[in-house]
Amino acid sequence: MIKDIGSLAINGGDKIRHRVMPPRQLFAEAELAAVRSVFFDSWAEGQDFGYQGKFENIYTQKFCEFQGGGYADAVSSGTAAVYIALQALQLRPGSSIAISPVTDPGAVSPIVLQGFKPVIVDSCIDSFNIDPEQLENVLVGNNNISAVVITHVGGWPTDIQSILAIAAKFDVHVIEDCSQSHGAMYERRRVGTFGNIAVFSTMYSKIHATGGCGGLVYTQDKWLYDRIRSFADRGKLFHLKGFDSRDPRTTEHAALNFNLDELSCAIGASTLDRLESTINARLVIAQKFDIAFEGSELVSPAHRLSTSSNVPAYYFYTARLDAAKLRTSKAEFCRAIEAEGIPLNAQYNYLAYEWPWLKPHLTQESSCSNARKFRDITFNIPFHEKYTDDEVKDIRDAVMKVESFFGSNS
């Protein structure tokens, strides 16, 4: 163990890293050129750019090619994507919707706002992802569930094939929330290609982004796609021959305007060209973390790549902490690492059952013991594709330094 590197930074000692972590800068020269092209095209056409135009067509076609086919509509946010997906499926009014135990308020709020009742299903042991067996148990005990929203957390695909088999047995729809997992592979297929509808957030911090905020609704069902388009743009029936979008008398139903603008779509088409390389770069860095922690007494990878057919698209790196050997709290251990100049997410507070605002909307209690136990013995390391060996080394050195004070061998 490291014993002679000085006192902890949290106690006033010199810290491991003095520089801030490298900026990601996803939006670079290519994206600036893409935005300029929207302006130049607009000037050449003599018409101001808006939405549902040339650049959205380019973007959504590229995205569908990346997914291996299907249909996509670019929308204003991931939350909007969930809202639209629920409406397009024509679910029973007032029915219940099963959700993953670890998710985002933006994926749950559309459920509540449309009058549905969320039912939280626990995760698999040692995972944030929903447990198919527990989903089946919930469905056996609740015949009012009409759909399940599955979140692929942190870039790791859920066991979606098992989910689909159970959903088919109980005749419930499946929405895949891929907001943290763009491009991840499950049995050599992209996540999002399994359920009835998939939703994606494309806000600036995601693996794939269209700008400050954005989203995608994706399906392989043309009928659903037509409904998605309609619910994303004020009830318009774009699929009907001769439809006049300027005549409000032809609107079929009430719906909001969730369109994404042409500038964002141009940015999205540009960043999409680098998504595969981004995924691969993050995978390499995550594997370096795996190796870096091999000498640690306390810290180890929470996940390991086990098969070439299931490949994550890392959104963050989850590390496991051996609490039995730790001579302090997880919170104190992580604060000490952060004081060394290493950003962490020490406590992943995205367990839906813990949110006070959601509890009045739940129809049944769920302690989500598996998800909670996994959260309580792990911490997340935020990183991106621009991290180098220097960042990996500094993170490792900070962990080892703090471990030398708080490990059982210290």
N, C-alpha and C positions, 0 to 999 in steps of 0.2 A: 504494500500500500504506500501511497505518497505521504511522507511524514515531514518533509523538510522544505515545504514551499511557502512557509509563512502562515500568518493567521488569516482567517476568513475575512473577505471584504465586508461582510455584513457586520463584522466587529471592528472595522477600521483598517484592515489589512489591504494590501495592494490587490486589485482585481485581475483576473485572468485576461479579460478583453476590454480594451479602452476604446476601440472603434465601434461605431454602430454597425449593425448587420448591413450587408449590401442591399441597396434598393432593388426591387424587382424590375421596375420600368418595363412592364409588359407593353405599354403603349409607346412605341418608338418611331423611328423614321418611316417605317412601312405604314403605320397607322396614320401618321400625319399626311403621307401621300394619299392614302385612301380617303381621308376627309377632304383633301383638296380636290380629288377626282369628283366628289359629289358636287362641289361648287362649280367646277369647270363644266361638268355635264349639265348642270342646271342652267348655267349661262348660255351654253350652246343651244339648249332646247328652248330657251326663252321662257322658262317656267320655274318658279321657286320649288325647291325640293320639299317633300312632305313625308309620307309614309306609304306602305304597300306599293312601292315602286320598283324601279330597276334594281336598286341595291339590296332591297329585301329579297327579291327573287334570286339574286346571285347568292346571297348569304344562306337562305334556307335550302337552296338546291345543293350547295356545298355541304351543308350540315347533314342533309339526308344521304348524300353520297358517303360521308364519313360514317354514318350509322349503318350503311349497307342497304339503303332504300327507305321508303316511307314518305311521310308528309310532315312538314313543320311550319309553324307560324311563330314569327318573332313578336314578342310582347314586352310590356314595360317593366316587368320584374318577375322574379321567381314566385312571389306571392300571387301576382296576377295569374301566372301560369296554373297554379293550384286552383285558384278560384274558377278559372275557365274550364279546367278539366272536370271539376265537380259538376258544373252546369251542363257540360256537353254530354255527360253520361246519363242524364235524366234520372237521377237516383230518387228513391221513394222519399217524399217530403217527411222530415222529422225522423228519418232512419238514423242508425248509428254507423259510424265509420271507425274501423280499427286503425290505429296508428302505431308507428315505431316508438319505442320508449325514449330514444334520443333523436331529437328533431329540432326544428327552429320554430319560433312563434309565427314566422311568416308562412309556414306550411300548415299550421294548426288554425290560425285565425280565420281563413276562408271557410273552414268546416263550421266553426261556431257562428260566423256571420250569416251563413246560409241556413241556419236552423238545424244542422245535424248535430249528433251527439258523439263526441270523440270517446273511443274506448282504447286505453293504452295497453299494449301487449309487451311483456317483458322481453329482454334480449336473450340470446344464447349465453351460456356460461363463458366468461372471458371474452366478451365481445360487446360492442355497442349496437350491433345489428339485431333485428327482430328474430325471435326463435319460432320457426315454423310449427313446432309441436305445441308451443303455448298459444300460438294463433289458432290452431285447430281446437284446442280446449276452450278458448274464448268463443269461437263460432258455434261450438256444440251448445254452449250455455246461453247464447244470445241470437235468436233468430231474426232480430231486427237489423242486423248488420248488412249493409248493402254494398260496401266497398272497403278496401284496405289501402292505405297510403304507406308504401314501403320506402324508407330512407336508406340509401347506401351511404353509411356514415364514414367520413374521413377518407373516402376514396376506395374503401373495401367493399366489394360486391356482397350483397345479401345472398343467401341460398334461395335464389328467386325461382328456380325450377320447383323446389318443394312448395314454395308459396303458391305457385300457379296451380299445382295439383290440388292443394287444399282449397284454394279459391274456386276452382271448377267444381269440386265436390259440394260446396255450399252455395254455388251460384252467386258469387260476389265479384265485383269488378276489382281490378288491380291498377293502381296508379303508382308508378315508380318515381320517386323523388331522387333525381340524379344531380342535385345542386352541388354536392361535394365530390362527385365521381365522374365528371365528364371523361368519356373515353375508356373507362375501366372495362375489363373483359371478364365475362363469366361464361365458361365453356366455349371459349373462342368467339363469343358474340358480345357486342357492345351492350353495356347496361342501358336500359331504356327501350330495348327492342323486344322485351318479353311481355310486359303488361299491356293493358288496353290503351293506356296513355302514359307518357312520360313527361315529366316537367323538369326544367333546368333553370337555375338562376345563372345569369351571366353578368353579375355585378363585378366591379373592378378587382375584387380580391379573389375571385374564383379562378380555377385552373384555366378555364376558357372564359373570356369576357368580351363584352361589347361596349364597355364604357363605364360610367359611374353606376348605372343600374340597367338592368335588362333581364330578359328571360326568353325561354322557348317552350312551346307546347308541341310534343311530337307523338305521332301515332303511325301505325301501319294500316289503319282502317280508313278508307276514303270517306265513308259516311261520317265517321267521327270527326275527321278532319274538316269536313264541310260545316259541322256544328261548331267546332272549335273556332273556325274563322268567323262564324256568325256571332258567337258569344264574346269574341274578342273585339268586335267592332259594331256595337249598337244594333245587333239583331239583323244585320244585312245578309242577304242570301246570295253570296257571290257565285255560288255554283250553278245558279239557274241561268239558262240561256236568255240573253236579252235583258238581264237584270240591270236596272238603273240605280246605281248607288246614291245618286243625287235626289231621288224621289223618296221621301220618308214614308209615303203611303205603302211602299213595298216592304217595309220592315216587318219581320215576322213576330218579334217578341221584344220585350224590354231587355236591354243589355248595356253594359258600360263600354267605354272606349279604352282599350288596353293596348293600343297600337305602339310599336316601337318605331322611332324615326329613322330616316334614311342614313343619317350620319352614323348612328350607332350600328346599323346593319353593315355599313361599309367597314367600320372598325372590326366588327365581328367576323366578317369574311376574311379580313387580313390576319387576325390573331388565330383564326381556325387553321390557317395554313401551317402554323407552328405547333398545333396541339399535340400531335404525335411525338414530336421531338421534346416538347415540354414534359409529357408523361414519362418518356424514357429517361430524361435527365433527372427527374425527381426520383425515379426508381433507383437509379445508380446511386444517388446521394443517400437514399434510405438504406440501401444495402451497405454503404460505408458506415452509417450509424450502427447498423447491426454488428459490423466487425469492430467498430470503435468501443462498443460496450462489452465485448467478450471478456475483457479483463476486470470488469466491475463486479464487486461483491453484491451491490444493492440494485443495480439497474440493468435491465435486459429488454429486448424487443418484445412488445406486446403481441405483435403479429410477425409471422414469417411467411415468405413466398413459398408455397408448397407445390404448385403445379404450374406449368406453362400455359394451361388453358384458362386459368383464373388469375388475372393480372390486375393489381390495384392501380389507381391513378391517385397517388398520394396527395391529399389535401393538407394533412399535417402528419407528423410522426408520433405515434403513441408508445411511450416507454413504461414498462412495468417496474414497480418498486417493491423490493422484498421487505415487507413490513416487519417480518419476524426478526430480521437482522438490523433493523433501523433503530438507533438509540435516540430518536427524536420524532416529532410529528412529520407527516408528509408535507404539511404546510410550511413548517420551519425549514425543512430540507430544501424545498423548492425556492423559498425566499432567499436562502443562502446562495443557491445557484444563480438566481436572478441578480443578486448583488455582485456576482462575478462578471456581469455584463452580458448575460445570456437570457434573452426573452423566453418565457415559458407561459403555457396555459396550465397552471397547476391544478385547477379544479374546473372540470368541464361541466358547467352548470346548464346543460341543455337536456337534462332529464325532465320530460314534460310533467311528470306527476308532482314535481317539486314547485311548480309555478303557482303562486297564490291566485293569480287572476283566472287560471284555467279550472281550478278545483270546483267552482260552482257549476261548471258545464259538464262535469264527468258524471256518468250514470252509475259507475261502479268503481270501487276502490282498487288501486293497484300500487303495490309497494315497489314493484320493479327491482326486486332484490338482486337479480343477476347484474342488471345494468348499474345499479348503485354500487355493488361490491367491486365491479370492474373499474368504475370511475374512481373509487376511493383508493385503489392500489395502482393507479396510473397517473401520468401527467403527459401533456402534449407539447411537443416541440414544434413551433411554427417554423417552416422553412419554405424555400422556393427553388426554382431551377437555376438561379444565379449563385447559389451557395457553392463555395469552393472547398478544397481540402483544408484550407486555413480555418474556415468556419467549423467544419466537422471536428478538427483538432481542438479548437478552443472550447467547443461544447463538451467534448470528451474530457479535456483537462479540467474544466470547471466541475464536472460531475465527480471526477476522481479526487479533486481537491476537497470538495465538500464531504465526499464519502470518507476520506481519511480522518475526518473529525467525528462523523456520526455513524460509521459502520461498526459492526460487532468486533472487528479486528483492530479498531483504533485505540 
